[in-house]
Structure formats: structure tokens, C-alpha cells
């Protein structure tokens, strides 16, 4: 699954265009490497997103083309 779509479906970022911009401006990385929006993510990957002064690190648990609100929370777990 594409990184921008995963961020939208998992509800980490509300809109896919915003997720796309975050990737294009270098605010997102996968497994420690700066990632483009089109990069594939798989279970086990670690995504890091920088929101200003805050950094969110999550591990991908599953990928799904669509998810309910409850299902979206099960797609990843936050790493502290």
C-alpha cells in the first residue's frame, strides 16, 4: 500500500493530499529513510512523521484498502 494512502486510511493524517504534501516536503520517513508518497509500506515498517516540534513514530501492523474508525486504530501502534 502507498504511504500516503496508508496515512489517510489509518487516520494518522486526515486527508490524502495533506499526507502527500508531508511526504513531498520530507516530513515523513519509513525505516529511517526519507520517503516519497508513492513508497510501499508493509507490516513491520516503522513510519516517522514530523509535525512541527512533535514527531510521531508508528509501526505498521496491517494494511487495508479501507477501514472503519475502530479498524483504523488496529492498523498501527505508536512507538515512544
Number of C-alpha atoms within 10 A of each C-alpha: 13 14 24 26 24 27 21 19 24 25 17 16 18 12 14 18 14 14 22 20 15 21 21 15 11 15 18 27 21 20 13 11 11 17 22 21 22 14 15 15 20 16 12 13 17 20 24 22 22 14 11 7 5 8 13 14 19 20 19 20 15 16 20 13 9 13 15 11 11 9 13 20 16 15 20 23 13 13 11 7
